[in-house]
Amino acid sequence: MTPPIRLTQFSHGGGCGCKIAPNVLEKILAGTPFASHVAAAFPDLLVGIEHGDDAAVYKLNERQAVVATTDFFMPIVDDPFDFGRIAATNALSDVYAMGGKPLFALAIVGMPVDKLAPEVIREILAGGEAVAKAAGIPIAGGHSIDAPEPIYGLVAIGVVDPARVKKNSGGQAGDVLILGKPLGVGIYSAALKKGALDAAGYAAMIAATTQLNTPGAELADLDGVHAMTDVTGFGLLGHSLELARGAGLVAHLDFGRLPLLPNVPELAQAGHTTGASTRNWASYGDEVELAGKLATASADWQRAILSDPQTSGGLLVSCAVESVDAVLALFARHGFAEATVVGRLETGEAKAVVTA
């Protein structure tokens, strides 16, 4: 009997773990004409690539700006419908992270059509359409190619009030950092590939990665919210460093307060970590200070969690102390029960400091 085809067997990486490592991407983009001149040439481009924000934002008038982003990757799971849902949720997250509301999307489809049956590909697209329906938007078109690895994602277009755009560089000294979803998706995906993730773990993974980051649009309306991003392929540390660099501040994280998916510490200690986590740490580890027992060799699994690539991860919000209760209450109203205060921004040279 021929064994069933697994989507992940065709991909050399999965989900947001496919991202080019931060230091490699920086070298690629360094000195490109659009990196240095685009802002001056287009004054209505409110957000470009200057700080690695989640989406581009272009001002149309005093009340409206377009939010545009694209996100796609190879399978992180074998179920085609779940793969489509995860990829679509992840793509729409970038609009929410800017404080915007999605309007419509276009599909990005690359499939090994000689290896995957049409009904499998159709299920991937159906998963994406289910998420778009939940977000209240259409997938209005797209583009497809024959590719050696399955690739799916969206171009997502949204709208935001120009005065309410939330960049990742707006944090202020004294701000509290709040994370909307639990960590550990990359560790789960590594365990899944090795057959070490049980049914309960898989269900938790799907629940987290298909939960739309809808609080973003309302968080943008809170005056005390100064910056936002979503935690994806660069891990919590990488995206915290983006906040720190953008604001010129120190991001202090409390490892003991991090929300984690069930059994993530045990899986990490058993060696179920990703190559992307290692690449992430190699890219930015010299900008990170690990305090106390986190600085010891025995803390490898904690470092793996901190740099674990999150596919369709949670919003990371930088807000004033007096706005913490309002932010947590808003998360709760949207069903994000594990939204948690994980750290703060303080004055000092831009870096991340993690305490146990």
N, C-alpha and C positions, 0 to 999 in steps of 0.2 A: 504493500500500500504506500502511495506517495505521501510523504509528510506534508502537512499544510504549509503554505507560504507564510512567512513572517515578514511583515513590512520592515522591521528593523534589520533584517538580514541583508538588505540592499544598501543600508546607509552606514557610512564610516563614522558618523556622529549623529546625535539625536537632539531635537528641540533646540533650545537656546545654547546648548553646549556646542552647537555648530559654529557659533560666533568666532570670528577672528580675534585672537588674544588682544587685549587692550594696547600693549606696547607695540605689537606688530601693526595694528590699525593706525596708531599714532604715526609710525614711520611712513606708512603708505600715504597718509593724508598730508604730511608735513610739506609745506612749500607749494601745494597745489594752488593754481590761480583762484579757484572759487573759494578756497579757505581764507585767503588773505584780502580779497577785494569785493566779495559779493555783498557784504553788509553796506559798504559805502556806495556801491552802484545801485542798490535797491533798498532805499530807506523804508519802504513799507514791509520789508521782510523783518518781522519782529523777532523771529527765532530761526537761526540757521544752524551751522555746525560748530559754532564757537565753543560751546561747553558740552558737546555730546548730549544735547537734549533729546527727548524721546520722539519729537516730531517737529516738522517745520511749521511756522505760523506766519501767514501773510495777511496784512491788514487790508480790508476792503473799504471800510469807512469807520466812523467813530464808534459804531456799535457792533461791528461784525468783523471777524477775521477767520480765514480758512485755516484749518489744521490738517496737515497732510503727512502721512507716514506709510511705510511699507515694511512688512515683516513676513518672513517665510523660512522654513527649515525642513530638514529630513525627519522621518518618524521617530518619535520618542516611545511609542507604544505600537503594538501589532494590530490592534483593532482599527480598521479603517475609519469607522464613524467617529470613534474617540479621537483619532489623530486629527481629523478635520475640525472637530470641536475645539481641541486644544490650540491648534494653529490659529484659528479664527479669533478665539478669545484673547490670545497673546497679541495679535495684531491690533485689535480694537483697544487694548489696554493703553497703547501709546497716546491715543486721543484723550482718553480719560485722564492720563497722567499730566497732560497739559492744562487740565481744567475744562476740556471741551466735551461736546456731545457729538457722537457719530451721526453722519447724514446718510452715507452710502459707502459701498465698498466694491472693489474689483478683485477678482480671483487671480492668483498666480499659481499656475499648475505646470509642473514638470514631472513626467511619469515614464518609467520604462515600459512602454506599451507592449513590448514583445514578451514581458514577464508577468505583468499584472492584468488580470481579466478586467474587461470593461465594468463589470458590476462592482469590483473592488474599488476602482477609481471613482465610480459613481457614489459609493458610500462615503468616500473621503469628502467629496463635494457636498453631499447631503449633510454631513456633520458640520461643515462650515455654514451652510444655509440655516441649520437649526440655531446656531449661535446668533447669526445675523437677525433671525426672526425674534429671538429673545431680546436683542438690543433694539428692536423696532426699526431696522433698516433693511434695504434691499442689497443684494449682491447684483450689481447692474451690468456686469460684463467681466472681462478679464482677458488673459492670454495664456496659451498652453504650448508646451514644447515636448518633444520626445527626449527624455533625459535618462542617464544611467542609474540615477538614484531618485526615489520618490521625493518630490518637493511640493509643498503646498503652503499657501499663506494668502494674505490680502494686502491690497492697497486700501487704506482706510482714510476717508475724508470726513472731516467734522467741522464744527463751527464753535467759536468762543468769542466772548466779549474781550476786545483788546486790553481793557483795563483789568481783566481777571485772569490773564494768562499766567500760569504757574511754571516758571523755569526751574531748572535744578540749581540755579546759582543765586537764588534770592534769600537763602537762609541768613539768620541774624544771630549774633552772640546771645546765648541764653536760651535759644530755641530748644524745644523738646523734639526728639525723633520718635515717630510712631510708625510701626510696620503693620500693614493690614492683613497679611496672610502668613501662615507658618512656613518655615524653611524645610528643605530636604528633598525637593523634587529631583535634583540631579542624583542624589544618593539612591532614591527610590528607583530611578531609571536604570542605574547601574545594577541594582539588585534584581530588577525585572529581567534584564538581559541574561543574568546568571541563574534564573529560576529561583531566586531567593526571596521574592516578594509575594506574600500570601494574598488571598482574595481581599481581606480587609485593608491591607496596605494599598492594593491597586484601587480599591474604591475610594480611599482617602486621597490618593494621587489625582484621580479623575475629578473628584469633587473640588479640589483646590485649583486645578489647572483650567477648569471650565467655568469658574466663577468670575463673571464680568466685574471689572473694577469700576462699577457705576458710581461709587461715592465720589470719584474725582471731580465730576461736574459740579456737585454741590459743595465740596470742600473748597473749590475755587471762589465761592461766594463768601467764605468766612475771612474777614479782614485779618485775623490772627494767623492764617496759613500763609507762610512766606515762600515756600518752595515745595516741589513735589517731583518725584520720579517713580518709575516702577522697577522693582528688583528682578532682573532677568539674567542674561548670560554671564555677566561679570560677577555675580554673587552679591551678597549683602555688603561685603567689604568694598568691592569695586564701585558699587553705586553710592555707597556712603562717601567714598573718596571723591566722587564727582560732586556731591553736595559740598564737601569740605573745600575742594579746590575752587569751585565756583564762587564760594563766599569768602575764601581766604581765612578759614577757621579750622579748628580741630573737631573732628567727629569722634565723640566718646561713645563706645558701645559697651553694654553690660551683657556679657555672654549668658549669664544666668537668667536673664529676662527674655531671651530670644524664644519666640513661639516656634515649636518644632512639630513636624508631622510625627505620628506615632512610631516609636522604635527607631527613629533616625540615629540616635547615638549608638545603639547596638549595631545597626547596619554599617555605620561609618567605622566603628571599631573592628568590625569583621572584614574590612577592606573593600566594601562596596562604594567606592568613590570613582569619580570620572577623571579622564585625562584633562578635561577642560578646567577642573578645579586646580590641578597642578599647574597648568598654563596660566591661569588667573593669578595664583600666588607668585609665580615667577615674574609676572608682569608688574605687580604693584606691592610685593611684600616688603620692599625697602621703604615704603611710605607708611608702614603699619608698625605700631608699637604694641606688643603683646605683654601684658603685665602679669606678675605673679606666676602661678603654675601654668598659665598659658604659654609662657616662654620656654618651657621644658620640652625635651624631645618626646615625652609621653603625651604631649598635647596635639599630636598630629591629627587626630580625629576631629578635635575642635577647629583646627585650622581648615580642615576639609569642609566642615559645615559653613564656616565663615566665607569661604571662597566658592562654595557649591553653586554651579550655574542653575538658576531658577528659570524654568520654562513657565510662562504665564504666571509670574510671581505677583506679590502684593505691592500696593502703593507704599512708598516711603515718604512720610510727610514731615516737614520741618515747620513747627508752629510755636507761637508764643505760649508761655506757661499757662496764662489765663485762658487759652483756647483749648487746652488738652481735653477737658470734659466734653466740650462741644464736638470735637473731632471724634472722640471715642464713641459718643452717642450716635453720631451720624453713621459711623461704620456699623454700629450695632443695628441701626434701623435697616441697613441694607443686607443684614445677614452675615456680617463679618465678626463672628463671636470671638475670634482669637486676636483681633487687633490689639496691639500691646505697645506700651512705651518701652523702647529699647535703648535709648541713649539721649544725647544732647549735643549741641554745638557750642563751643567755647572759643574764646580768643586764643590765638597762637598760630604758629606756622601750620599750613595746611597739611594734615595727615589724619590717620585714624588711630585711635588708642582703644584697645579692648581689654577690659578687666573681667576676671572670672566671677 
